[in-house]
Amino acid sequence: SDVKSAYIAYLKSKTAITSLLTDSSEIRETEWQGTEFVYPNIRVAADFLPAVNRCLDTAEIVVEVYSEQKSSDQASTIAGAIQTIYHGHPFEQGSMKFPVVIVTKVDAPVRDIFAWVSKVSIKTQIA
């Protein structure tokens, strides 16, 4: 979606995020189907919620942070940086405006088979 693409482009433009990654091209959509993964990496999903009664459209964004380190510290650090960049900070990316951006939750990292995963949940308005 355009919203997801805008969030990915915005993350890639922020050195506070890219400096924490080995490869900034590893900020991609959740559905990416590649076979080579460089850790840490970030994946973005977006659910678009059309406006009712001519109000602003909204979206729910989930930014997932993956780290293959033994400790969850790296995933937590990157998730915290994402929270800092987005929470309460309206932004524009390309032709899209996001006048309200609220981080609603930052999950504690969870260990899966391959990596630690921390999720940052965001609600945003689209103008």
N, C-alpha and C positions, 0 to 999 in steps of 0.2 A: 504494500500500500504506500501511498505518498507519505502518510504520517510516519510509518516505520522507516522509510528511506530518509526522511528529514531527521529523525532521531539518530539514525546511524551516522549520517553526515555530520550532525552536530557533535556527536561523541568523537568522531575522527578529527574534528577541528580543535579539540581541547587538549593541549599538551599536558594538562594535569591528569588526563586519562592515558593518552598515548605513551607518555613517559613511563607508565607502569607496566606496559606491555612489551614483549619482545618484538612483536610485529603488529603495527597498527592496522594492517589489512585484515587482522583477525577480529575485527568488529564487523559482524555480519548479522543477517536475519536468522532467526531460530531454525528456519526450514532448510538452511544451507546443507547441501548433500555431498560435500567434498570428502575426500579420503585422507587428506593430510591435515592434521590439526597441530597447531603450534599453541602451546600453553604459556602464560595464561591467555584466555580469550573471552570475548564478550559476544553474546547473542541477544537480539532484540525481537520481541513479538509485540504486535499492536492489535487491539480489538477496537474497531471504529464504531461509535455510537451516534447515529444521525440525530440531529436536533429535533425536538418536538416543540411546536408552537413558535417557530422562528427564533428560538434561542440559539446559542452557539453550539456547533457540533462538539462532541467530546470524544476522547479515546482513553482506553486503559492500556498502558504500556508496561511490559515486563522486560527488564534488562537482567539477563542471567550472566553471572561471572563464573568462569571455570578456571581452576588452578590444580595442577597435578603435584604440588609440593606436599610433603608429609604433614605439614601444619596447615590449618585453615587461615592463617594470618594473611596470606597474600589475597585470597578471595575476599576476606573482610575488609582489607585496606582498599581494594579497588571498588568494592560496593560502597564503602564510605565516601570515596571520592566522587562516585556517580551521584550519590545522595546530595553532596555539597554543591555540585554543579547545577543540579536540576531544582532542588526543593526551594520553592518560592521565587524562582528566577525565570520570568517570562523571557522568551527568545524568538527570534525569527531565523528561519533557515530556507534559503531560496525564496519562493513566493509565499511560503506558509508562515503564519504567525500563531504563536502559542502564548496567549495573554495570561493564562493561569496554568501553573505547573506545580503540582503538589505530590511529594513522595508520601505514599500512604503506609508503606511498610518496607523494611529491609530485613529479610530473613537471615537468621543465623546460618552460617554455612553448614551444609549437609554433605556427608561423604557418600558418593555413589561408587560404582565399580572402578571408574577411570579417574575421577577427579573430585575435588571439593566444588560445591555449587552454592552460590549465594544469589538470591533474587531480590531485585529492587523493583517494587511496584509503584507506578506513577499514574495519577489521573491528570489529564490535561484538557484544556479547551482549545478549540481550533477556530481561528478567525480568518 
